Structure formats: C-alpha cells, structure tokens
Amino acid sequence: MLAAAYTVAFDGIEARPVEVQCAVSPGMPHFAIVGLPDKAVSEARERVRAALGALAIALPSRKITVNLSPADLPKEGSHFDLPIALALLAAIEILPREEVAQVVALGELSLDGKLIAVQGALPAAMAAAEQERRLLCPKACGAEAAWVGAAEVIAAPSLAAVIRHYTGEAPIEPSRPGEVQGHAGGKDLRDVKGQERAKRALEVAAAGRHHLLMVGPPGSGKSMLAARLPGILPPLSPREALATSTVHSLAGLLKEGGISRAAPYRAPHHTASMAAVVGGGRQAKPGEVSLAHNGVLFMDEFPEFPRTVLETLRQPIETGEIMVSRANAHVAYPCRFMLVAAANPCKCGHLTDPARACSRAPNCGEDYLGRISGPLLDRFDLRLEVPPVAYTDLDLPPAEEGSAEVAARVAAARDVQRARFEALGVEATTNADIEGELLDEVARPDDAGLELLQKVAKRFGLSARGYHRVMRVARTIADLDGDARVERPHVAEAVGYRLVKSA
C-alpha cells in the first residue's frame, strides 16, 4: 500500500515542494522516516504514533516507510508531522488518497492529536497556489495563510477534525484573511517638546523612505523621536504587507491571527550579534534587517555596535537584499528598510553642550564618531544635529500639530510618488529607490537649484553618492510642498540636512 501527501521545506523565504511518500509493506513492524530529516522530523514518528493512538487508530503490524522526496533536500522543523500522518492514513485507507494528494499540509501534532501552530504558513500557502493545491494547516495559522487568495486554506484544530473533513462527516469551512488592527493610543509627536527641525527631518525621511542619522547629547529626544516614526508612516499596501509578513511568518512572529498593515519597527540593542542583525545561525534565519523589511530599523547608540555589524549594513542599504551564506545554506532575504540611527557626539555625550563642556574635546568626538566608517556615513540621506532641550521648553503646552497631521502629509507625498512611478512604468515606490536616468528625469533641479547643488558639491567635496542623495531628498521635499519641479529652496533644505559639523 502506497500513498503520497505534499508539504514544503523552507529555503529562506522560498517554500520548496516536498512529496511525503508512505509505503506499508510486509515485514517486521517498524516505522522509519528517510529523506534527510533533522532531529525534529525524525521525532515525528513518535508524535504521529501517539496522536493516532489517542484517536483509537492502531498502526498495522507491518513495515512502515516514509520517504521525504527529494531526498537530497534537508528537512527541518516540526511542520512535517501533519503531512506524514496524512500519508500514513491514506496508505492504510482511512483517508481517500486522491483527496490527500490535492493538498499541501503542514502542522505540528501534539500527543492528543491537536494541531499546533507552526512557522511559515504564509510562504507555504504561496507554494500551494503555485502547485494549484489547497493548503491544510493548524487553525491558528488559517487567518495568516488565507491572505494568499489564490489558494483555498483549510484550517483544522486537530487531526480528528481533519479525518472528519475528508470523510465528509464534518467539512471545514475555508479560512478567511485576518488582519491585526493597530493598537490605539500610540506614541504621538505632540509628546515631543521643541525639536521642530528634528520633526521636519523625520517627516522628510518618512515621506521618501530616506535613511536618517541623529547626533545629539543624552536626553535630547533622539530615541523619543524615532519611536514616533511608525505613527507617521502610511499603512503598507497589500503587496508590501504580504512580503513583510512572509519574513515574519518564517521567524514565527505572526501570533495574533493574521497579518498587520502597519510598517514594522525593529530596534535591536547595540550588543546584538551579527547573526541577530543581518541573519544567520544554524538554520540561516532572517535577522533584524529583514524583519524591518518595508519598515524602520532603529539603531540607538549607533557607534557602540560592533564594527563588523555596522559594515555589513552597507550592501543591504544599497540593494535591499541580504545574502546569508553559511556552510550548509545560501539564503537571500529581502531587507528594504529605512535606517534611523542615533548617536551621541562623543563618548561622554556632551561635546556640543556649552554648559557641560567635554574635557577631551575635540579628540573625544573624533574617536567616537570615527567608529562609523566614511562609506557607511555617506549612505545616510539626512544627517541631523539634535540640540539639548531647554528646561523652559518642557513647560510649553503640547504642539498644535501631532502625528495625525504629519502622517496625512506623508501619505499625500507617497501617493504623488506612487502615481509618478506608475505613470513612468517603473517598479520604484519611493524617492529613495530611484537611480540612474530615472533620477535625472524626475529629480533634476531647475537652473538655480542645480547651480547651488554644484557649488555645494565642489565646496564640500560631495561624493557621487552624496550628490544623488541630495537630489532624492530635494525631490521628496518638493513632493511634500506639492511642487512638480525641484527648485532652489528644496535643494537648499536638502543640503542643510547633508552638511552637519558633528557627522
């Protein structure tokens, strides 16, 4: 008796199809799983045996062999429990073989037969759609997987429910997409007293997805400003939400019964390892840069991060993709994020504070910020000095304009950019993505603005990258102002964010 079920093995964000073949043949009673399984997959036979025993289903006293094909592809994870159980039930003719062969299944079995949520339901649903099959998964994963509208998702609470579904006793209704609503009462820009220039820089960065570096003494509000950045970002489009949630699904971060349209916000500590930030580990899992895909990566105490970690950010910032290479894996993850970094001007933090002069100035600041290499520093579109907050500012009433008003302007600027790129037939979505001839076409300043930009480039020695980044920021400022052309005032403001004494 031979039967087959189907599942997936994860290779980065790609879900590769796996056929689970089960043969029940004469011989000494034995249950073997072959096909390069890891420890978790090998243990599936005990979980499957116990789950079937809980349902009063006795395994035949014969030789049972489960092959995971292709046999040269490593199989990792507990999600192979359910497809192995399906193939076995079809082989002993409890479930119809034709029905079992029409689904891609994944799920972990508990000893009493309940189905436990697993990672990767979203990419598995995409793989099922490509194979023109349905997806069978635990109930907790149904709302997440149903976002892939091309595949019907059957979400079952237990193995017993799966059996009743396929025998026609109690069919399970297909799952519907679930969406996690943003929590009300988030952090608002009204909470920030003073720092008007910093708020404007935050608005420009959000509108064009520009990388931002803030340098200022302790207590000046750098972390407070960064924490309010998600509140002014527009919600993700369905396509962006799907791409971001695919990475989160592989990392096991989708636990609320659906996916979120809010831009992700990740803030790793400066003691984080390279594998934690860029991805890696034994199974080459996604790191913080990938978990921040289509969102914000905030790195506080930026110079305190290990030099090797900082230098690995250079390529992902440019390409929007990170290749995690290990001895047994070469995996590419998307990571098109907005980097927001915060740093003190020196080790003690008071280099720029006239009231608390640094005793080692200027060497203290040069040594401290010198930990950020020139090529990495050149990749920040906006560099901002955040001055200390005066005590008198703390007693001021809340600002009239909060996150809602700024978010409306940011959304309007993003809409302008999206319409422009759709009309030109390009895949870019924000001004930070444009380059080459497209950059010259949409962001070239008028004559007065071009003259100013060239003077600044010559006087301060801007690199070609820095020159182009000023053009992108100026294009975003023009979009915020509702101007079709980039003019001299837009270039002047963009240049002001580029030339900072302490950075």
Steps between C-alpha positions, in 0.01 A plus 500: 500500500648827386369857542639851471439835667665834431668764713786751474856549623616856557802643325508862614166655406452237231282198576626205296253216432552168676315176426435283805483140378375231739531126431349230722658167408541151647784457747599554860294780661705816459439871439781676313529853360762554230589790268753709697279583802636696796436407862158669515382318187631165622306545824181542296445123500449502877262795489305346212484162676371660822247723318356205309486300824301780662248463215485121552667439163743209523795482265526176304762247610697556186799693376421871454742710297457875449718662235534879473576574136724649366727303730801733461312806633546553878171479692474706818217581738198344666257598223556161331284327765167562326602399144663182636179417686291568188717280280484221758122525538461491123732199475289302747185614316345712774516813282441514124834514319373734226387759755824483696701550180315826428628692805823644628504433874706625792446488873641363822310229687465485874474159664121528530458582130460877519668711232751757621589815307825492304718752321475565128128464427505805272778384262350151512168641375688669213661168410159329512359761262786439255431127510123561463429320826317592819684566826426302816640658817428545872207723587730762655672548163187523284441877509864562415516253210167610350660829392621308196169514322607261223501200735207366703603459864354230724592571862429210735524496880600134523581187306154365588343803329716434192374141483137608537554763230636258241253224580212748455371483858574864589647711217707799610420840352794669321682761706472872433787750512563652839645843564649619827373848576746761623484576868331828582674758713843471338787739557429846360731776380311739727688342788828645368567849639698725268727333240305644206786447254530138609127448448530644149792267422293208626217600267734525199657163583160332531368653176788374284623203708834670554762381746546734796786553747432705815792625709439670831574492875323258735143600577452711188215277378662288226343172613172677573486636145586164345231322703240732346606433143262201451209730585561719195569223248215400266359147531661235284337414170364143476804401295743651752313348794517158336875530434574621852277242664665221302826575679320536835322170440833321456623660822186394688391857579141477370312395810187716502290322240592695189747742352543868568491795258712709738861557399732289717725673753809316621744634758784255574727567796857603426627171647318300229718258305550506126273196457225676696522819293560374145383139535668165537534237767481127448192523279587834332197677647410861407654775710381841615570663162259256333241521778500876434421448129270783381532661841746663740825368646598721796855458629554700816856562624608439141880521553474244782402222258791271404689631198436177309123540551502859378701420188263218400222759471662671204390254230141442629443877514583526130346180362204430728606137530730304730669174411556279805776256409584207724674167441167324450283784372503801266177689558386840370257706709339835404596797718383828348482694825539859618803525727470749786814526710564700815837589652652719764753754372774343714555232760382716789224652287556868578737612225248745351349615830661836599370467854675165553817515293673174417843478665651312203365713217540471206680165508216335693248568222739408221585168661137417581328591172806372317369151571249567220690455176486761226327270244229413752455862605467597133193277470290712737278735300435729797741583781355699784640673807250472785571776756432455872151588617476814712324471834265777394384292203378226732233731642362592158149377410475210254560588137196573286618253237530131587569174324162493322563829317856405404386153391244658263774701326727196483221288348426772243870516400515121472190505276669756274808281472299186435296668225816640340674163487190318376471754217864438409454123518772434760490282812628768741259606774693777681758760407769305683471228234568711192838500328671543164308665219178492700660709776615759248155504340288550810734672748718733292475850655430818308795713389528690829474182704753319281744788535470488880543123507813513285652774717437296815639184340819683400542691827437208736620214280178302471544152360290386204285306745457806721416717199224262393366464852460878527300488175273227641437692823431819304246308288325382817491853645345622175238223522414604856459858377287387205744631238551319171852641453796483737601862565777681683323514844449123489868444419605743773302311765632163376857629515439621854430143605823382335755739649523438874808594704488205738429239235 
